[in-house]
């Protein structure tokens, strides 16, 4: 068990951790979520003593790790750490990267370390990469080697600091599969992640961090479906809702499409639905509304329900009521009609802008 009390970490110009209190029980899989810069990674680094807290207490299996008598090397063997970067030695093969800490820190013989390393490479799906060098491996394969290296130290706890953030979606899936297997085998883990779908499906507890504290904690259902505190509710809402605002014809179109792509990736929205959202933005906003001289303010809002696998696009503008039947709109209208099941136009009082178009997108 890890017990954290009144933990604070100060730097000269910032205080990433202010008053952190938490208990991590054996078998817990805890997802740590929250906005960037709220102390999530610093918390992991303090637990593993890669950062020295300014004050407070961390007890691991009853031992105060911040005491002067604590064996830091022993703590780091007990608490494994996986980073965004892989930190593999380029001049060593995959198996040698896993062997090195075992021989240097655990005193295992080369043969014993080799056998353990080969076993672990098999467990992370890399049995055929034993003699490959890091530059011969994909990003996902490198991260799996890094996980195997951490496991080789036989840690009781494993801390993951954004383990998939530097990977493309296919490689991300490879690494997440390995982490899921560890969770199913009862490993105690803390995982800092911006992938909310992953957090929701793998964790039994979720910590939402904000402004250097654990602002709210609970089960995935409690945090993602029924958050109790205002900042948590706002964070979850912002995850589910994408808004792009356009004023006076100023539009970074590639940036807008990139924002849509990132939003869909975070919410695990299918490629077909992603394409439909992009098509609606391209045809409705860029081709129909923006050329209209009477329109100077547009808000494009997408909301996705994971439980219903349903996307709704709402577009607000300050022009006249939309007419898709005009000859100049006919091609764009046909593309839009192919992507949606319904279109509703209305005027919404007390809203800026007040002309509203609601589009229900087709499901896969």
N, C-alpha and C positions, 0 to 999 in steps of 0.2 A: 504493500500500500504506500502511496505517496501522499503526504499531508503538507499542504502549503498554507502558511499563515502570514498575513500582513506583509506580503512580499512587495518590495519597492525596488525599482532600478532607476537611478538618476544619472544623466549625463550633464555636461556643462550647459547645454542649450535645450535639453528636452528631458522629459520623464516618461519613458514608454510604459513603465509599470508603476501603479500608484498604491494600490491596496488589494492585492490578489489573494483570495482565499479559496481553496478547493481541496477535495479529497478524491484521489484516483484509486479505485478499488481494483483488486486483482480480477482480470478478465474484462475490465472496462475497455470499450473502444470509444474514445471521445473525439469528436470532430470539433475543432476550434475554428470558428468563423467570425467574420466581422470586417469592417472597412479596412483598407490598407492603412498602416501606420498606427494601429491601435495596440501594439505590443504582443501580438500573437507569436511571432518568431522569437522575440526576446524572452518570452515565458519559457519556451522550449529550451533555449540556450542557457537560461538560468538553472533549469532543472538538471541539465547535463553538465553544469558548471563551466560551460564555454564562455559564459558571462557571469561575473560575480555580482550578486544582488547588493544593493546599497544597504538594505535592512530587511528584516523579516526572518522567516524560518522555512526550511524545506527538510522534511523528515522522510527518508526512504527506508521502509521496513524498520521503522523505529529509530534510525540513526540520523542525527542532525548533520546534514552534509555541509553546512556552513561553518561548522566548528573548526578550530585550528587543527584539531587532531584527526580530522576526517582524511581518509586515503582517497584522494581525488581519482587516481587511476582505477581503483576498485569500483568507485561509483560509475565511471564511464564504461567499465566493462559490464556493469549491471544494467545501465541505461544506454541502449543503442540509439544512434541518431542517423537519419537519412535526410540529405539536403536536396535542394533544387539542383545544384551542380553535383556531378557524380564523384569528383575527386579521386579518380582512378589514376594509377601510375601508368603513363603511356608506354614505358619501356618494359612493362610486365604484362604477361598474358592474363586472361580472365582468371584462371585458376591460381596464378601466382599472386594476383591482387588480393584474393581471398586468403591465401596461405600466409602472406606476410604478417598481418597482425596476430595471427594465431601463434606463429613461432616467436615473434618479438615480444608479445605481451602475455600470452598464456603459457609459454614455454613448451608447446607441443613439438614433437619431432616433425621433421619434414614429411615423413610418410603419413603420420597421423593427420597432419594438417592437409595434406594432399587428398587423402581419402574423404575427410570431412568436406572439403571444398568441392570435390566432384559430386558428392551426395547433394550438397546444397544447390549446385548449378542445375542438377536434375530437377530439384524441387521447384526452381523458378523457371523451368522450361528451357534451359540453355545447355543441356547435356552435350550438344554438338558444337558448342562454342568454347570448350575448355581451353584450347590453345590459341584462340584468337586474341589479337591485341585490341585495345580500345578503339583505335582508328578503323578497325574492321567491323565494328559493331554499330548498330543504330542507337539513337538516343534511348529508346525504350529498353534495349538490351543492356546498355551501360547502367541504367538505373536498376535493372534487375540484378546485375552483378554487384552493385553497391548494396542492395538489400541482402543478397547472399553473404556479402562480407560482414555486414552487421550481425546477421544471424549466426555466423561462425563464432562469434564471441559469446554465444549462449546468453544473451541478455534476458533479464526478467521483464524489462519494459522497453518499448521501441517508440521513439519520437520521430514523426515524419514532418518535415518542414516543406510544404508545397512540393511533394515528390513528383507531381506530374505537370507542373505549370510550364516547364520548358519544352514539353513534348506536343507533337501534333496528335489529333484525336485517335488515330490508330495505335500509336505507341502508348498513349495515355491508357487505353483499354488494357494493353498488355500488363502494365504495372499495377493498375487497379485490380486486375484479376489475382495477381500475387498477393496483394494486401488483403483482399477478401478471403483468400485461403488462410492467411495468418489469423484473421479475425475468427473464422469458423473453427480454427484449432485452439481457440482460447487465449491467444496472445493479448497482453495488456498493451494498449497503444493510445497515443495521442497524435492526431493528424491535423495539422494546419492546412486548410484547403479553401480555394475559392470555387470549387466544383460542388455546388449545392446538391445536385442529384447524388453524387457520390457520398457526400456527408450524410444525406438523408437515408441512404440505403445501407450504409456500412456501420453507422454508429449506434450505440445504445444510449449515449448521452451527447448533448451538444452544448458547448460553451459559446455564447455570443459575447465577444469582447468589444468594448468601446471605451475610448479615452483612458486606456491603461488599466481597466478593471474587467472582471467577468460580470458584465452588466445583467445577463440573464442566463440561466441554464435550465435544461429540461430534456425530456425525450425528444427525438426528432419530430414526432407528431406535435408535441407541445410548442416547440420553437417554430416549426415551419407552418403549422396550421392554426395554432391558437396562442401566439405570443402575448404575454401579459403586459409588457412595458412598451412605451411609445417608440423609443428608438429602435427596438427590435422589430416592431410592426412596420416602421418606416423602411428599415433595411430589407425585410422580406418583401414588402411591396415593390421596392425599387428593383429587386431581383426579377420580379415577375412582369414588371411594366417597363417598356422602352418608350421614351418620348424624344422626338426630334422636332425642334422648333426652328422655323424659317421666317426671317424678317426681311422685308425689302429686297426680295430676290437673292439674298445672300445664302447660297447653298454649296457646301462642300459635298458634292454627290458621291465621290469615292469614299469619303469619310463616313457618310451616312450609310452606305451599303456595308461598310466594314462594321459599323455599330450594330446594324441588323444581324450580320453574321455572328458577331461576338455574343450578342444577346441570345440568339438561337442556340449557339453552342453551349452557353452556360445553362440553359434550360432544357437541354437535350431535345430540342425541337427537330423533327425529322427533316431531311434534305428537301423533300417535296413541299412541306409547309414553309420552310425557309425560303424556297424559291417563290412561293405564292406571295409571301410578305414583301419580298423584294420587287416582284412584278407590280403589286398594288402601289408601292411607293413610286416606282419608275413611271407607271402609266397615269396614276391619279394625281400624284403631286407634281412630278417633273413635267409631264406632257400636257396635262389638262389645267391644273390650278395655277401653276407658276406663270405660264404665258398669259393668263388673264390679267389685263391691266388694272382691273378693279380689286385685285387681291394683293395685299401686302403682308399678311400675317397668316401663317399656316402652322398647325400643330398636328403631328403625326404620332399617334399613340397605339402601341401594340400591347396586348395583354394575353398571356397564355395560361391556361389551366392544365396542370400536369395530370390531375385526376381524370379530367374529361378529355384530355388530349385535344384541346379546342383552342384556336387562336381567333381573337377578335381585333380588328383594326378600326380605330376611331380617328377620323380626320376632321379637324375644326379649321374654319377659314372665315375671313371677313368679307367675302364677296356675296354675290347673289346665289340663290338656290341652284344647285348643280343640275345641269341638263345633259345627260349622257347621249341623248339621241341626236344631237346636232351633227352635221356631216364631218366637221373637223375632229370630233371626239369619237367617231364611230370605231376606228381601229383600236384605240386604247380601251374603249368600252368593251369591245369583244374580248380582249385579253383579260380585263378585270373580271368580266362575267364568267370566264373559264376558271378563274381562281377562287370564286366565292359562291356561297349558296344563297346569300341575300344581301341587299343593299337598302338601307333606310336613310332618307334625308329628312332633316328637321331643323327647327330653330330652337336653341336652348337659351332661355332667359338667364341673365346673371352669369354668363360664361363669356370669356374672351379668348378667341373670337367666338361668335355665337351661332354660326352656321355649322351644322354637324352632319357627318356622313358616317354611318356605322356599317362595317362590312364583316359579315360572318364568313370566315374562310372554310373551304372544303377540308374535310378530314381525309387522311390517307386511306 
